[in-house]
Amino acid sequence: MQQIVNFILRNKSFLLFALLLFISVMLTIQSHSYHRSRFINSANFLSGGVFNTSNNISDYFGLREQNKLLQEENNKLKSILFNTEKNKDSTFVDSLSFANHYKFTAAQVIRNSYAATNNILLLNKGNNDSIKQDFGVISSKGIIGIIEKTNAKYATVLSILNTTSSISAKLKKTNHFGSIKWNGKSPNHIQLSEIPKIAPVATGDTITTSGRSTIFPKGIPIGTISNFKLDTAENYYEIEVTLFNDMTNIEHVYIIENTDSKHIENLLDTND
């Protein structure tokens, strides 16, 4: 307490001047409406406008950065998911250390056609990003298509909504597999054929990639069965599949590279 008293005694002239200045400013603000309004507006601007603008800008750029980070994190998680081949028995061995043969690259769709019969998407990644023909393309919800052509900066994708596309697919709950092809009608549905009538097919069953090609890993979601019937010969089912993806609203995708595809293809070629 004594230190405070000594400080006041030593600096009483300065403190008196500061007090008088404060009182004069407050009297001016109180007695003049113009100064009062300017003061209030300035205070509101500092406490509201600046912080609001700052937060909006920070949120905007922060959101873009967060989206980028989340997309990169998804790349890592998807790599772990598709590079881990879990056994269903108790003798599970983590194969991540020796089965790392799927690489994921994030990309953005900059053009998307879905109203034609032979639809193509355009991505903002190309040869400079090590993207090549026959790489798979998926989104966070499921399959999109296959890389068809590339140049230095861009790549085109043969959409699953393309009547020339054919991709191996299977019933998720069994090993019965067939092919998905599009009949050129609804962008929300695709057709699955070649599933034998002995397969336990039911409405609502999930359809995924079969893993029987070097393009897509096994188990990537495609859609669910909306209806089905036997073909005219009554040997195989004709199945209507509702897609998980909204193919009319695709923005962010992942390009899949099977780094072992050349080794597999070369081995198969030698056996032909």
NUZA-25987 format. One record per residue (C-alpha): x, y, z. Coordinates in pm, 1 decimal. Layout:
<nodes>
<node X="X" Y="Y" Z="Z"/>
...
</nodes>
This chain:
<nodes>
<node X="0.0" Y="0.0" Z="0.0"/>
<node X="283.5" Y="236.7" Z="89.2"/>
<node X="436.4" Y="177.5" Z="-257.2"/>
<node X="111.0" Y="286.1" Z="-422.3"/>
<node X="97.3" Y="602.0" Z="-209.8"/>
<node X="457.5" Y="685.5" Z="-294.3"/>
<node X="387.3" Y="631.9" Z="-668.3"/>
<node X="89.3" Y="869.5" Z="-654.0"/>
<node X="289.5" Y="1135.8" Z="-468.0"/>
<node X="575.8" Y="1115.5" Z="-717.1"/>
<node X="348.8" Y="1128.4" Z="-1022.0"/>
<node X="62.2" Y="1344.5" Z="-896.9"/>
<node X="112.0" Y="1608.1" Z="-1166.0"/>
<node X="93.4" Y="1352.3" Z="-1446.2"/>
<node X="-203.8" Y="1173.0" Z="-1294.4"/>
<node X="-387.3" Y="1502.4" Z="-1245.9"/>
<node X="-325.6" Y="1593.1" Z="-1611.2"/>
<node X="-450.1" Y="1251.7" Z="-1731.1"/>
<node X="-760.3" Y="1281.4" Z="-1513.1"/>
<node X="-841.1" Y="1628.7" Z="-1642.6"/>
<node X="-790.1" Y="1515.6" Z="-2002.9"/>
<node X="-1022.8" Y="1218.1" Z="-1953.7"/>
<node X="-1288.8" Y="1440.1" Z="-1792.3"/>
<node X="-1267.8" Y="1694.1" Z="-2073.9"/>
<node X="-1303.0" Y="1425.6" Z="-2340.9"/>
<node X="-1603.0" Y="1270.2" Z="-2168.0"/>
<node X="-1769.5" Y="1611.4" Z="-2124.6"/>
<node X="-1717.1" Y="1683.2" Z="-2491.6"/>
<node X="-1872.2" Y="1350.7" Z="-2590.4"/>
<node X="-2166.3" Y="1394.3" Z="-2353.6"/>
<node X="-2240.8" Y="1756.2" Z="-2452.1"/>
<node X="-2209.8" Y="1721.4" Z="-2829.9"/>
<node X="-2431.2" Y="1472.7" Z="-3011.9"/>
<node X="-2196.0" Y="1458.8" Z="-3311.2"/>
<node X="-1895.7" Y="1358.3" Z="-3101.7"/>
<node X="-2109.9" Y="1115.9" Z="-2903.5"/>
<node X="-2238.6" Y="944.1" Z="-3215.4"/>
<node X="-1890.5" Y="928.6" Z="-3364.5"/>
<node X="-1757.3" Y="773.3" Z="-3047.1"/>
<node X="-2035.9" Y="515.1" Z="-3027.9"/>
<node X="-2004.6" Y="430.0" Z="-3395.0"/>
<node X="-1630.4" Y="395.1" Z="-3358.2"/>
<node X="-1671.1" Y="168.0" Z="-3059.5"/>
<node X="-1926.3" Y="-42.2" Z="-3241.9"/>
<node X="-1700.4" Y="-61.9" Z="-3543.2"/>
<node X="-1406.1" Y="-177.7" Z="-3335.5"/>
<node X="-1601.2" Y="-427.0" Z="-3128.1"/>
<node X="-1829.1" Y="-550.9" Z="-3403.4"/>
<node X="-1727.7" Y="-473.4" Z="-3756.8"/>
<node X="-1356.7" Y="-543.2" Z="-3734.7"/>
<node X="-1395.8" Y="-867.2" Z="-3542.9"/>
<node X="-1683.7" Y="-981.0" Z="-3761.5"/>
<node X="-1492.2" Y="-911.2" Z="-4080.9"/>
<node X="-1180.7" Y="-1068.5" Z="-3938.9"/>
<node X="-1371.2" Y="-1378.3" Z="-3834.2"/>
<node X="-1543.3" Y="-1405.4" Z="-4169.5"/>
<node X="-1212.5" Y="-1384.8" Z="-4352.8"/>
<node X="-1047.5" Y="-1628.1" Z="-4113.5"/>
<node X="-1339.8" Y="-1866.8" Z="-4138.5"/>
<node X="-1335.1" Y="-1851.3" Z="-4517.8"/>
<node X="-966.0" Y="-1920.9" Z="-4557.6"/>
<node X="-968.1" Y="-2154.3" Z="-4261.7"/>
<node X="-1253.3" Y="-2352.7" Z="-4413.5"/>
<node X="-1066.1" Y="-2392.1" Z="-4740.7"/>
<node X="-758.4" Y="-2505.3" Z="-4552.8"/>
<node X="-962.6" Y="-2742.8" Z="-4337.6"/>
<node X="-1125.4" Y="-2890.9" Z="-4645.7"/>
<node X="-781.3" Y="-2946.0" Z="-4792.9"/>
<node X="-656.5" Y="-3107.0" Z="-4473.3"/>
<node X="-964.1" Y="-3327.9" Z="-4448.5"/>
<node X="-921.8" Y="-3438.5" Z="-4808.6"/>
<node X="-557.1" Y="-3525.4" Z="-4750.7"/>
<node X="-654.7" Y="-3707.2" Z="-4432.1"/>
<node X="-914.3" Y="-3901.1" Z="-4631.1"/>
<node X="-635.8" Y="-4001.8" Z="-4869.2"/>
<node X="-439.5" Y="-4147.0" Z="-4579.7"/>
<node X="-742.8" Y="-4322.3" Z="-4432.3"/>
<node X="-847.0" Y="-4468.1" Z="-4767.7"/>
<node X="-492.5" Y="-4591.9" Z="-4824.3"/>
<node X="-501.5" Y="-4765.4" Z="-4487.4"/>
<node X="-848.1" Y="-4905.4" Z="-4557.0"/>
<node X="-769.7" Y="-5057.8" Z="-4896.3"/>
<node X="-412.4" Y="-5161.1" Z="-4814.7"/>
<node X="-516.0" Y="-5358.2" Z="-4505.3"/>
<node X="-633.0" Y="-5706.4" Z="-4596.3"/>
<node X="-786.2" Y="-5833.2" Z="-4271.5"/>
<node X="-834.0" Y="-6205.3" Z="-4220.0"/>
<node X="-1167.8" Y="-6304.1" Z="-4071.2"/>
<node X="-1015.9" Y="-6553.8" Z="-3828.6"/>
<node X="-820.8" Y="-6490.5" Z="-3509.0"/>
<node X="-481.2" Y="-6521.2" Z="-3683.1"/>
<node X="-500.3" Y="-6169.4" Z="-3826.4"/>
<node X="-169.8" Y="-6033.9" Z="-3955.2"/>
<node X="-145.9" Y="-5660.8" Z="-4034.1"/>
<node X="-53.8" Y="-5665.3" Z="-4401.9"/>
<node X="-25.2" Y="-5286.6" Z="-4431.2"/>
<node X="352.6" Y="-5317.2" Z="-4421.4"/>
<node X="369.8" Y="-5542.1" Z="-4728.4"/>
<node X="45.9" Y="-5482.9" Z="-4922.4"/>
<node X="85.5" Y="-5109.5" Z="-4981.6"/>
<node X="-14.5" Y="-5114.0" Z="-5348.9"/>
<node X="-293.3" Y="-4856.6" Z="-5369.0"/>
<node X="-215.3" Y="-4487.3" Z="-5403.4"/>
<node X="-482.7" Y="-4217.6" Z="-5372.2"/>
<node X="-467.7" Y="-3869.1" Z="-5526.3"/>
<node X="-725.2" Y="-3600.2" Z="-5446.7"/>
<node X="-872.2" Y="-3415.8" Z="-5746.1"/>
<node X="-1151.8" Y="-3176.6" Z="-5831.3"/>
<node X="-1415.5" Y="-3215.8" Z="-6101.4"/>
<node X="-1415.7" Y="-2906.9" Z="-6323.7"/>
<node X="-1661.3" Y="-3039.2" Z="-6580.0"/>
<node X="-1931.0" Y="-3302.9" Z="-6549.0"/>
<node X="-2172.8" Y="-3430.0" Z="-6811.0"/>
<node X="-2455.8" Y="-3661.4" Z="-6709.1"/>
<node X="-2733.4" Y="-3595.1" Z="-6960.7"/>
<node X="-2575.0" Y="-3771.1" Z="-7259.9"/>
<node X="-2538.2" Y="-4144.7" Z="-7317.0"/>
<node X="-2158.0" Y="-4130.8" Z="-7317.9"/>
<node X="-2078.4" Y="-3903.9" Z="-7026.0"/>
<node X="-1730.0" Y="-3774.7" Z="-6947.5"/>
<node X="-1589.1" Y="-3588.3" Z="-6645.8"/>
<node X="-1287.7" Y="-3356.2" Z="-6651.1"/>
<node X="-1045.1" Y="-3347.2" Z="-6354.7"/>
<node X="-780.9" Y="-3092.1" Z="-6258.5"/>
<node X="-502.7" Y="-3351.3" Z="-6232.9"/>
<node X="-294.0" Y="-3499.8" Z="-6514.8"/>
<node X="44.3" Y="-3635.1" Z="-6616.4"/>
<node X="224.4" Y="-3382.3" Z="-6395.9"/>
<node X="52.7" Y="-3551.1" Z="-6101.6"/>
<node X="143.1" Y="-3902.1" Z="-6225.7"/>
<node X="-215.5" Y="-3968.2" Z="-6337.3"/>
<node X="-248.5" Y="-4221.0" Z="-6619.3"/>
<node X="-506.2" Y="-4401.2" Z="-6826.3"/>
<node X="-707.6" Y="-4676.8" Z="-6653.8"/>
<node X="-674.6" Y="-4536.6" Z="-6302.8"/>
<node X="-993.8" Y="-4567.8" Z="-6100.1"/>
<node X="-1191.4" Y="-4267.5" Z="-5976.1"/>
<node X="-1416.0" Y="-4266.3" Z="-5668.4"/>
<node X="-1573.2" Y="-4017.5" Z="-5427.9"/>
<node X="-1632.8" Y="-4041.5" Z="-5055.7"/>
<node X="-1963.8" Y="-4217.5" Z="-5135.4"/>
<node X="-1853.4" Y="-4461.2" Z="-5402.4"/>
<node X="-1743.9" Y="-4531.7" Z="-5757.6"/>
<node X="-1726.7" Y="-4259.1" Z="-6026.3"/>
<node X="-1548.0" Y="-4402.9" Z="-6329.3"/>
<node X="-1213.2" Y="-4473.9" Z="-6497.0"/>
<node X="-947.0" Y="-4236.2" Z="-6630.5"/>
<node X="-967.4" Y="-4238.3" Z="-7010.4"/>
<node X="-724.5" Y="-3971.4" Z="-7136.9"/>
<node X="-466.0" Y="-3740.1" Z="-6980.9"/>
<node X="-244.2" Y="-3446.0" Z="-7065.5"/>
<node X="-1.4" Y="-3249.7" Z="-6850.5"/>
<node X="-263.7" Y="-3083.1" Z="-6630.2"/>
<node X="-595.3" Y="-3259.1" Z="-6684.7"/>
<node X="-762.3" Y="-3597.0" Z="-6717.6"/>
<node X="-1093.2" Y="-3716.7" Z="-6858.1"/>
<node X="-1297.3" Y="-3982.0" Z="-6680.1"/>
<node X="-1518.8" Y="-4239.9" Z="-6846.2"/>
<node X="-1816.6" Y="-4205.0" Z="-6614.3"/>
<node X="-2013.8" Y="-4504.4" Z="-6492.9"/>
<node X="-2298.3" Y="-4315.7" Z="-6663.6"/>
<node X="-2146.7" Y="-4406.8" Z="-6998.9"/>
<node X="-2304.5" Y="-4682.2" Z="-7207.0"/>
<node X="-1959.4" Y="-4806.8" Z="-7312.6"/>
<node X="-1845.1" Y="-4856.4" Z="-6951.1"/>
<node X="-1846.0" Y="-5200.9" Z="-6787.1"/>
<node X="-1711.8" Y="-5260.8" Z="-6436.9"/>
<node X="-1696.7" Y="-5580.5" Z="-6232.9"/>
<node X="-1925.0" Y="-5568.6" Z="-5927.6"/>
<node X="-2060.6" Y="-5807.1" Z="-5666.2"/>
<node X="-2318.0" Y="-5856.9" Z="-5396.5"/>
<node X="-2156.8" Y="-5730.8" Z="-5077.1"/>
<node X="-2288.9" Y="-6019.2" Z="-4867.3"/>
<node X="-2168.6" Y="-6293.1" Z="-5105.8"/>
<node X="-1903.9" Y="-6360.1" Z="-5368.9"/>
<node X="-2150.9" Y="-6360.6" Z="-5658.4"/>
<node X="-2025.2" Y="-6112.0" Z="-5912.7"/>
<node X="-2131.8" Y="-5965.0" Z="-6244.4"/>
<node X="-2096.6" Y="-5641.0" Z="-6440.3"/>
<node X="-2249.3" Y="-5298.1" Z="-6397.6"/>
<node X="-2349.2" Y="-5115.6" Z="-6714.0"/>
<node X="-2568.0" Y="-4811.5" Z="-6771.1"/>
<node X="-2875.2" Y="-4827.2" Z="-6993.5"/>
<node X="-2859.0" Y="-4455.0" Z="-7069.8"/>
<node X="-3175.2" Y="-4362.2" Z="-6880.3"/>
<node X="-3173.9" Y="-4235.0" Z="-6519.9"/>
<node X="-2851.1" Y="-4080.1" Z="-6378.0"/>
<node X="-2951.3" Y="-4220.8" Z="-6039.3"/>
<node X="-2959.0" Y="-4586.3" Z="-6143.3"/>
<node X="-2726.9" Y="-4837.5" Z="-6303.5"/>
<node X="-2784.4" Y="-5197.9" Z="-6408.1"/>
<node X="-2613.6" Y="-5509.7" Z="-6276.5"/>
<node X="-2617.5" Y="-5827.1" Z="-6487.7"/>
<node X="-2467.2" Y="-6178.3" Z="-6489.3"/>
<node X="-2566.0" Y="-6256.4" Z="-6129.3"/>
<node X="-2680.4" Y="-6623.0" Z="-6133.5"/>
<node X="-3028.8" Y="-6708.0" Z="-6007.2"/>
<node X="-2883.9" Y="-6921.1" Z="-5727.4"/>
<node X="-2752.6" Y="-6600.6" Z="-5565.4"/>
<node X="-2950.2" Y="-6473.1" Z="-5262.7"/>
<node X="-3068.2" Y="-6142.8" Z="-5407.8"/>
<node X="-3291.2" Y="-5905.1" Z="-5209.7"/>
<node X="-3408.4" Y="-5546.5" Z="-5237.1"/>
<node X="-3183.7" Y="-5317.9" Z="-5036.2"/>
<node X="-2871.8" Y="-5534.5" Z="-5073.4"/>
<node X="-2550.4" Y="-5338.8" Z="-5121.2"/>
<node X="-2347.1" Y="-5367.5" Z="-5441.1"/>
<node X="-1970.2" Y="-5306.0" Z="-5433.9"/>
<node X="-1671.3" Y="-5347.6" Z="-5661.9"/>
<node X="-1561.5" Y="-5710.1" Z="-5685.8"/>
<node X="-1185.3" Y="-5653.2" Z="-5684.3"/>
<node X="-1153.8" Y="-5877.4" Z="-5991.7"/>
<node X="-969.8" Y="-5614.5" Z="-6193.0"/>
<node X="-650.0" Y="-5418.4" Z="-6140.4"/>
<node X="-837.7" Y="-5087.3" Z="-6140.8"/>
<node X="-1056.3" Y="-5083.7" Z="-5828.8"/>
<node X="-995.8" Y="-5238.5" Z="-5486.8"/>
<node X="-1255.0" Y="-5482.5" Z="-5360.7"/>
<node X="-1545.1" Y="-5337.4" Z="-5165.1"/>
<node X="-1585.5" Y="-4983.6" Z="-5299.0"/>
<node X="-1956.4" Y="-4893.0" Z="-5261.5"/>
<node X="-2170.0" Y="-4862.5" Z="-5575.2"/>
<node X="-2533.2" Y="-4864.5" Z="-5461.0"/>
<node X="-2825.1" Y="-5072.1" Z="-5337.9"/>
<node X="-3067.2" Y="-5301.1" Z="-5521.1"/>
<node X="-3396.1" Y="-5125.3" Z="-5591.9"/>
<node X="-3558.4" Y="-5406.4" Z="-5792.0"/>
<node X="-3465.5" Y="-5722.8" Z="-5980.9"/>
<node X="-3602.8" Y="-5997.0" Z="-6206.0"/>
<node X="-3479.4" Y="-6302.7" Z="-6395.0"/>
<node X="-3382.9" Y="-6263.7" Z="-6760.6"/>
<node X="-3581.3" Y="-6431.2" Z="-7040.8"/>
<node X="-3377.3" Y="-6751.1" Z="-7008.4"/>
<node X="-3429.5" Y="-6744.1" Z="-6629.8"/>
<node X="-3063.1" Y="-6813.4" Z="-6561.7"/>
<node X="-2940.8" Y="-6471.1" Z="-6446.8"/>
<node X="-3085.8" Y="-6171.3" Z="-6268.8"/>
<node X="-3140.3" Y="-5830.6" Z="-6425.1"/>
<node X="-3083.4" Y="-5596.8" Z="-6131.7"/>
<node X="-3158.3" Y="-5226.0" Z="-6095.5"/>
<node X="-2912.2" Y="-5049.1" Z="-5863.1"/>
<node X="-2968.9" Y="-4709.7" Z="-5701.2"/>
<node X="-2634.0" Y="-4530.9" Z="-5689.6"/>
<node X="-2490.7" Y="-4399.5" Z="-5364.5"/>
<node X="-2336.5" Y="-4107.6" Z="-5553.8"/>
<node X="-2541.3" Y="-3822.4" Z="-5688.4"/>
<node X="-2369.1" Y="-3819.5" Z="-6025.4"/>
<node X="-2521.3" Y="-3481.5" Z="-6108.7"/>
<node X="-2338.3" Y="-3316.0" Z="-5818.8"/>
<node X="-1979.1" Y="-3440.6" Z="-5806.4"/>
<node X="-1705.4" Y="-3200.8" Z="-5695.5"/>
<node X="-1423.4" Y="-3372.5" Z="-5504.5"/>
<node X="-1293.4" Y="-3716.4" Z="-5605.1"/>
<node X="-1004.2" Y="-3954.6" Z="-5543.7"/>
<node X="-796.2" Y="-4111.1" Z="-5818.1"/>
<node X="-680.0" Y="-4465.8" Z="-5740.2"/>
<node X="-356.7" Y="-4611.6" Z="-5870.6"/>
<node X="-285.6" Y="-4980.7" Z="-5823.7"/>
<node X="94.2" Y="-4971.7" Z="-5814.4"/>
<node X="106.4" Y="-5348.3" Z="-5875.4"/>
<node X="-111.7" Y="-5341.3" Z="-6188.3"/>
<node X="177.8" Y="-5367.9" Z="-6434.1"/>
<node X="321.7" Y="-5667.5" Z="-6253.6"/>
<node X="-18.1" Y="-5838.9" Z="-6257.5"/>
<node X="-85.7" Y="-5759.5" Z="-6622.2"/>
<node X="260.8" Y="-5873.3" Z="-6729.9"/>
<node X="214.5" Y="-6202.7" Z="-6547.6"/>
<node X="-124.9" Y="-6257.6" Z="-6705.9"/>
<node X="11.3" Y="-6172.5" Z="-7051.2"/>
<node X="280.6" Y="-6437.5" Z="-7018.7"/>
<node X="10.7" Y="-6698.8" Z="-6949.0"/>
<node X="-195.9" Y="-6613.3" Z="-7257.4"/>
</nodes>
